[in-house]
Amino acid sequence: MTPTEVAEEFLPFARPDITEDEVEAVTTALRSGWITTGPSAAAFEREFADFLGPDLHAVAVNSATAGLHLALEALGIGPGDEVLVPTWTFTATAEVVRYLGATPVLVDVEPGSLNLDFEAAARAVTPRTRAIIPVHFSGLPVSRTTLADFAAAHDLRVVEDAAHAFPVYSESRLVGDSASDAVIFSFYSTKTITTGEGGMLVTSRPELAKRARTMRLHGISRDVFDRYTSTKPSWHYEVVAPGFKYNLTDLAAAMGRVQLRRAREMASARKSIADRYNYGLAGLPLTLPQGPVEANGHAWHVYSIRLGSDAPISRDGFIEALVERGVGTSVHFIPLHLHPYWRDTYHLAPEHFPVATEAFGRVVSLPIFSSMTDHDVQRVIAATREVLLGTAGAQ
C-alpha cells in the first residue's frame, strides 16, 4: 500500500459506537416531552451508581470538566490552596483548580504508565497542598492503594480524573468504587461510552453529592425535575449559593443509559483491538503501551505508542505518513507545562518534567474505538509497519 493507492474511506482516530437502540432511546425521550433534565437523567444516575458498586451516589453533569469543578468546590478548595495535578493530562484537569482561585501544582509522570509519579508528587507537597487529582491515563488505573496511602500521609482530599477509565478494575474493584472523595467520568464523543457531551460525578459521601446537585443548577435548593412534576403547587424554591449550569439533559441521558448497558460489550471490543495491536506491532521500533498487572484492568480508551530512537521517521512525520495512508491519529497529550498559559503563568520549563517532556516527542495515539472492524485494525497495523519498516508485512 502506498499513499497514492489509498482508495478506502479515511479511518478516523475515533468514532462513537452508536446503534439503533441509542437512536430509539433519544427519539423516545424527545416524544416524552422531557428534553432537559428529567426522568432519564435520574435513572441514568441510579443505574451508573449501581453498575460501579453499593452505597454510591452519582451526579450527572454536562461534562467531566463540570464534575471536577463541582467536586473541588464541594470540598472547599479555594484561594491560597494548592492541588497536585499531573502535567500529562488535558487542560481541564488543571483549569478547574483555577476556577476556584486555587493553584494547580504540576507534577511529572511515571515513565511506563505516564500516570502521576507519587515520588514527584511528594516533593511538590507544601503546607498549602489540599488535594490531588490523579489521572487514569488511557484507561490504565492508578494504584488505589498507593493513592490512598499518599493522601492519608499528606492529609489530602482526592478527586480522581477517570475520564479515560470506564469500565476498568483496579485491585479487583471498579474505578469509581473507592475511598476517594469523588471520581469523575467523561461521556464525551470519543470516550468508552458516550452521551455526546456529558459526565458523571461519583462519590460515597452523601453530603458531597448533595452539594454537587445543588451547585450544578444555579445553587437552587430543590431539584428542578421534582418542581416540574409535582402534582401540588411547587413553584417555590431558594437559591442557597451562586451555582453553575452543569445539568445533563434527558436526551443525553437516554443515550447514556443504552451505552451503559453495552459498556462491557464495548470494553471487550476495545481489549480485542488492543490485543491485535500488541501482536501486530511487536518487533517494530516503538514502545507498546503499558498493560495491566495483577488484579487491574485497562479500559483502552487510548492506545498510545511511543516511537523508538531508532525509528526511521520523526513523530510528526509518522503522523503525516499515516494520514497519507488514510489513517487518522492523535497525540495524548501535549503536557500542560508546554502550553503557553501554564508555562508562562507558573514559570515552568521542560527540564522540570523530564519524563513527560521526553515522552511527548515520541507519542502517537492510534485509532481505537469499539466499532472498528478487523479490516480497520489491519489497515492501521499495515500502515504502521509500512512506515516504520518499509513493508506492511503479513499479520
C-alpha positions as CSV (number, residue, x, y, z in Angstrom):
1,M,0.0,0.0,0.0
2,T,1.4,3.4,-0.9
3,P,-0.1,6.9,-0.3
4,T,-1.2,7.1,-4.0
5,E,-3.1,3.8,-3.8
6,V,-5.3,4.8,-0.9
7,A,-8.9,4.4,-2.1
8,E,-10.6,3.4,1.1
9,E,-12.6,5.8,3.2
10,F,-10.4,7.7,5.7
11,L,-10.2,5.9,9.0
12,P,-10.6,8.4,11.8
13,F,-8.8,8.3,15.2
14,A,-12.1,7.8,17.0
15,R,-15.8,7.3,16.1
16,P,-18.7,6.9,18.5
17,D,-20.3,3.4,18.6
18,I,-24.0,4.2,18.1
19,T,-26.7,1.6,17.3
20,E,-30.4,1.9,16.6
21,D,-31.1,1.3,20.3
22,E,-29.5,4.7,21.1
23,V,-31.4,6.3,18.3
24,E,-34.7,4.9,19.6
25,A,-33.9,5.9,23.2
26,V,-33.3,9.5,22.2
27,T,-36.4,9.5,20.0
28,T,-38.5,8.2,22.9
29,A,-37.1,11.0,25.1
30,L,-37.9,13.6,22.5
31,R,-41.5,12.3,22.3
32,S,-41.9,12.2,26.0
33,G,-41.7,16.0,26.3
34,W,-38.7,15.8,28.7
35,I,-35.7,17.0,26.8
36,T,-33.9,18.8,29.6
37,T,-33.0,17.2,33.0
38,G,-35.8,14.7,33.9
39,P,-36.6,11.1,34.5
40,S,-33.9,9.7,32.1
41,A,-31.2,11.7,33.9
42,A,-32.4,10.5,37.3
43,A,-32.5,6.8,36.0
44,F,-29.0,7.2,34.5
45,E,-27.6,8.3,37.8
46,R,-29.1,5.4,39.6
47,E,-28.0,2.8,37.0
48,F,-24.5,4.2,36.8
49,A,-24.0,4.1,40.6
50,D,-25.4,0.6,40.8
51,F,-23.0,-0.5,38.0
52,L,-20.0,0.6,39.9
53,G,-20.8,-0.7,43.4
54,P,-23.0,-0.4,46.5
55,D,-23.6,2.8,48.5
56,L,-22.5,5.2,45.8
57,H,-24.1,8.5,44.7
58,A,-23.9,9.6,41.1
59,V,-24.5,13.1,39.9
60,A,-25.0,13.6,36.1
61,V,-23.4,16.7,34.6
62,N,-22.8,18.1,31.2
63,S,-19.1,17.4,31.1
64,A,-16.3,15.8,33.1
65,T,-14.9,19.3,33.5
66,A,-18.1,20.3,35.3
67,G,-17.8,17.2,37.5
68,L,-14.2,18.1,38.5
69,H,-15.2,21.7,39.3
70,L,-18.2,20.6,41.4
71,A,-16.1,18.1,43.4
72,L,-13.4,20.6,44.2
73,E,-16.0,23.2,45.1
74,A,-17.8,20.8,47.4
75,L,-14.5,20.0,49.1
76,G,-14.0,23.7,49.9
77,I,-10.9,24.2,47.7
78,G,-10.3,27.9,47.2
79,P,-7.8,30.8,47.1
80,G,-4.5,30.0,48.8
81,D,-4.9,26.2,48.3
82,E,-2.7,24.1,46.1
83,V,-3.8,21.0,44.2
84,L,-1.4,18.4,42.7
85,V,-2.1,17.6,39.0
86,P,-0.1,15.6,36.6
87,T,1.3,17.5,33.7
88,W,0.3,14.6,31.4
89,T,-3.4,15.4,31.1
90,F,-5.9,17.6,29.2
91,T,-6.1,21.1,30.4
92,A,-9.5,20.7,32.1
93,T,-7.9,18.8,35.0
94,A,-5.9,21.9,35.9
95,E,-8.2,24.6,34.8
96,V,-10.9,23.7,37.3
97,V,-8.5,24.4,40.1
98,R,-8.1,27.9,38.7
99,Y,-11.9,28.4,38.5
100,L,-11.8,28.3,42.3
101,G,-8.8,30.6,42.7
102,A,-6.6,27.8,43.8
103,T,-3.2,26.9,42.4
104,P,-2.6,23.7,40.3
105,V,0.9,22.4,41.0
106,L,2.0,20.3,38.1
107,V,3.8,17.0,38.7
108,D,5.8,14.7,36.4
109,V,4.7,11.2,35.5
110,E,6.0,7.6,35.6
111,P,8.0,6.5,32.6
112,G,5.9,3.4,31.8
113,S,2.3,4.2,32.6
114,L,2.5,8.0,32.2
115,N,0.3,8.2,35.3
116,L,1.2,10.5,38.1
117,D,4.6,9.9,39.8
118,F,3.9,9.8,43.5
119,E,7.6,10.4,44.4
120,A,7.5,13.6,42.3
121,A,4.2,14.4,43.9
122,A,5.7,14.0,47.4
123,R,8.4,16.5,46.5
124,A,5.7,19.0,45.4
125,V,3.7,18.9,48.6
126,T,3.8,22.1,50.7
127,P,1.8,23.3,53.7
128,R,-0.8,24.8,51.3
129,T,-1.4,21.5,49.4
130,R,-5.0,20.5,50.0
131,A,-5.9,18.0,47.3
132,I,-4.6,15.7,44.5
133,I,-6.2,14.9,41.1
134,P,-4.7,11.7,39.7
135,V,-5.5,10.9,36.1
136,H,-6.0,7.3,34.9
137,F,-4.2,7.9,31.6
138,S,-5.6,5.9,28.6
139,G,-7.6,3.7,30.9
140,L,-4.7,2.2,32.9
141,P,-5.7,2.8,36.6
142,V,-3.5,4.5,39.1
143,S,-2.9,2.2,42.1
144,R,-5.7,2.7,44.5
145,T,-3.6,1.5,47.5
146,T,-0.7,3.9,46.6
147,L,-3.1,6.7,46.1
148,A,-5.0,6.2,49.4
149,D,-1.7,5.8,51.3
150,F,-0.3,9.0,49.8
151,A,-3.5,11.0,50.5
152,A,-3.5,9.8,54.1
153,A,0.2,10.6,54.6
154,H,-0.3,14.2,53.5
155,D,-3.8,14.7,54.6
156,L,-5.2,15.4,51.1
157,R,-8.6,15.3,49.5
158,V,-8.7,13.1,46.4
159,V,-10.7,13.7,43.2
160,E,-9.9,11.1,40.6
161,D,-10.0,12.1,36.9
162,A,-11.4,8.9,35.4
163,A,-12.3,10.4,32.0
164,H,-10.4,7.5,30.4
165,A,-11.3,4.8,32.8
166,F,-14.7,3.3,32.4
167,P,-15.2,0.5,33.0
168,V,-12.0,-0.8,34.4
169,Y,-10.9,-2.8,37.5
170,S,-8.3,-1.5,39.9
171,E,-7.2,-4.1,42.5
172,S,-10.4,-6.1,41.8
173,R,-12.8,-3.2,42.2
174,L,-14.1,-0.9,39.5
175,V,-12.6,2.6,39.3
176,G,-15.3,4.7,40.9
177,D,-15.8,2.4,43.9
178,S,-13.1,3.7,46.1
179,A,-12.2,5.7,49.2
180,S,-11.5,8.8,47.2
181,D,-13.7,11.8,47.8
182,A,-15.0,11.8,44.2
183,V,-14.4,10.1,40.9
184,I,-15.2,11.9,37.7
185,F,-16.1,10.2,34.4
186,S,-16.4,11.6,30.9
187,F,-19.0,10.7,28.3
188,Y,-17.5,12.9,25.5
189,S,-17.9,11.6,22.0
190,T,-14.6,9.8,21.9
191,K,-14.9,8.1,25.3
192,T,-15.7,4.4,26.0
193,I,-19.3,5.2,26.5
194,T,-20.8,8.5,25.2
195,T,-23.7,10.9,25.6
196,G,-22.2,13.3,23.0
197,E,-21.3,15.7,25.8
198,G,-21.6,14.7,29.4
199,G,-20.1,13.3,32.6
200,M,-20.7,11.8,36.0
201,L,-19.5,12.6,39.5
202,V,-19.5,9.6,41.7
203,T,-18.9,9.6,45.5
204,S,-19.7,7.6,48.6
205,R,-20.2,10.9,50.5
206,P,-23.8,11.9,50.6
207,E,-23.1,15.4,51.7
208,L,-20.7,15.9,48.8
209,A,-23.3,14.6,46.3
210,K,-25.9,16.9,47.8
211,R,-23.7,19.9,47.4
212,A,-22.9,19.0,43.8
213,R,-26.6,18.5,43.0
214,T,-27.3,22.0,44.3
215,M,-24.4,23.7,42.6
216,R,-24.9,22.0,39.2
217,L,-28.1,24.0,38.7
218,H,-27.6,27.6,39.9
219,G,-27.4,26.8,43.6
220,I,-31.2,26.1,43.7
221,S,-32.3,24.2,46.8
222,R,-34.8,21.9,45.1
223,D,-34.4,19.5,42.2
224,V,-35.9,21.1,39.0
225,F,-37.4,17.8,38.0
226,D,-39.3,17.5,41.3
227,R,-40.6,21.0,41.0
228,Y,-42.0,20.4,37.4
229,T,-43.5,17.0,38.1
230,S,-45.2,17.6,41.4
231,T,-49.0,17.4,41.4
232,K,-49.1,20.1,44.1
233,P,-48.2,23.7,43.9
234,S,-44.4,23.6,43.8
235,W,-43.2,26.9,42.3
236,H,-41.3,28.0,45.4
237,Y,-37.5,27.4,45.6
238,E,-34.5,29.1,47.2
239,V,-31.1,30.0,45.8
240,V,-28.7,29.0,48.5
241,A,-25.4,29.6,46.7
242,P,-24.1,31.1,43.4
243,G,-24.1,27.9,41.4
244,F,-23.5,26.9,37.9
245,K,-25.3,25.5,34.8
246,Y,-24.0,22.0,34.7
247,N,-27.0,19.7,34.4
248,L,-27.2,16.8,31.9
249,T,-30.2,16.7,29.5
250,D,-32.6,13.8,29.3
251,L,-31.7,13.4,25.6
252,A,-28.1,12.8,26.5
253,A,-29.0,10.6,29.5
254,A,-31.3,8.4,27.4
255,M,-28.4,7.7,25.1
256,G,-26.1,7.2,28.1
257,R,-28.4,4.5,29.6
258,V,-28.2,2.4,26.4
259,Q,-24.5,2.9,26.2
260,L,-24.2,1.8,29.9
261,R,-26.0,-1.4,29.1
262,R,-23.5,-2.0,26.3
263,A,-20.4,-0.9,28.3
264,R,-18.9,-4.4,28.9
265,E,-19.5,-5.4,25.3
266,M,-17.7,-2.3,24.0
267,A,-14.9,-2.7,26.6
268,S,-14.4,-6.2,25.3
269,A,-14.1,-5.0,21.8
270,R,-11.5,-2.4,22.7
271,K,-9.5,-5.0,24.6
272,S,-9.6,-7.2,21.5
273,I,-8.3,-4.4,19.3
274,A,-5.5,-3.6,21.8
275,D,-4.5,-7.3,21.8
276,R,-4.4,-7.3,18.0
277,Y,-2.2,-4.2,18.0
278,N,0.1,-5.7,20.6
279,Y,0.6,-8.7,18.4
280,G,0.7,-6.9,15.0
281,L,3.1,-4.1,16.1
282,A,5.5,-6.3,18.0
283,G,9.1,-6.0,16.9
284,L,8.8,-2.5,15.4
285,P,11.0,0.4,16.6
286,L,8.4,1.6,19.1
287,T,7.3,1.0,22.6
288,L,3.8,-0.5,23.1
289,P,1.5,0.9,25.8
290,Q,1.9,-0.5,29.3
291,G,-0.7,-3.1,30.0
292,P,-2.5,-4.0,33.2
293,V,-0.9,-6.0,36.1
294,E,-2.3,-8.4,38.7
295,A,-5.9,-7.5,39.7
296,N,-6.1,-4.5,37.4
297,G,-7.6,-4.0,34.0
298,H,-7.3,-1.5,31.2
299,A,-10.2,0.5,29.6
300,W,-8.2,1.0,26.4
301,H,-9.7,4.4,25.8
302,V,-6.4,5.4,24.2
303,Y,-3.8,3.1,22.5
304,S,-0.7,5.3,22.7
305,I,2.6,4.0,21.2
306,R,6.0,5.7,21.6
307,L,8.3,5.7,18.6
308,G,11.8,4.5,19.4
309,S,15.0,6.4,18.9
310,D,15.8,4.0,16.1
311,A,12.6,4.8,14.2
312,P,13.3,5.9,10.6
313,I,10.9,8.9,10.9
314,S,10.0,11.6,13.4
315,R,6.8,11.5,15.4
316,D,5.3,14.3,13.3
317,G,6.5,12.7,10.1
318,F,4.9,9.4,11.3
319,I,1.5,11.1,11.8
320,E,1.7,12.7,8.4
321,A,2.6,9.4,6.8
322,L,-0.3,7.6,8.3
323,V,-2.7,10.4,7.2
324,E,-1.4,9.9,3.7
325,R,-2.3,6.2,4.0
326,G,-5.8,7.1,5.1
327,V,-5.4,6.6,8.9
328,G,-6.1,9.2,11.5
329,T,-4.1,9.6,14.7
330,S,-3.9,11.9,17.7
331,V,-1.4,12.8,20.5
332,H,-2.2,12.2,24.1
333,F,-1.1,14.6,25.5
334,I,0.7,17.9,24.9
335,P,1.9,18.2,28.5
336,L,0.5,21.1,30.3
337,H,3.9,22.6,31.1
338,L,4.4,23.1,27.3
339,H,1.2,25.2,26.8
340,P,1.7,29.0,26.9
341,Y,-0.7,29.7,29.7
342,W,0.6,27.1,32.2
343,R,4.2,27.6,31.2
344,D,4.2,31.4,31.5
345,T,1.8,31.7,34.5
346,Y,3.8,29.3,36.6
347,H,7.3,29.8,35.1
348,L,7.5,26.1,34.0
349,A,10.4,24.7,32.0
350,P,10.7,21.3,30.1
351,E,13.5,20.2,32.4
352,H,11.2,20.4,35.4
353,F,9.3,17.5,33.9
354,P,11.9,15.2,32.2
355,V,9.7,12.1,31.8
356,A,6.7,13.9,30.2
357,T,8.9,16.1,28.1
358,E,10.8,13.2,26.6
359,A,7.7,11.1,26.1
360,F,5.8,13.9,24.3
361,G,8.2,13.9,21.4
362,R,7.5,10.3,20.7
363,V,3.9,9.5,21.5
364,V,1.2,8.8,18.9
365,S,-2.3,7.5,19.7
366,L,-3.6,5.0,17.1
367,P,-7.3,4.6,16.3
368,I,-9.2,2.6,18.8
369,F,-13.0,2.5,19.1
370,S,-15.3,-0.4,19.7
371,S,-17.0,-0.4,16.3
372,M,-13.7,-0.9,14.5
373,T,-13.7,-3.9,12.2
374,D,-11.0,-6.4,11.8
375,H,-10.2,-4.8,8.5
376,D,-9.9,-1.4,10.1
377,V,-7.4,-2.8,12.7
378,Q,-5.4,-4.5,10.0
379,R,-5.2,-1.3,8.0
380,V,-3.7,0.5,11.0
381,I,-1.2,-2.3,11.6
382,A,-0.3,-2.5,7.9
383,A,0.2,1.3,7.6
384,T,2.3,1.4,10.7
385,R,4.5,-1.4,9.6
386,E,4.9,0.1,6.1
387,V,6.0,3.5,7.5
388,L,8.4,2.0,10.1
389,L,9.8,-1.0,8.1
390,G,9.0,-0.2,4.5
391,T,6.6,-3.1,4.3
392,A,3.2,-3.9,5.6
393,G,4.1,-7.4,6.4
394,A,1.7,-10.3,6.9
395,Q,-0.3,-10.4,10.1
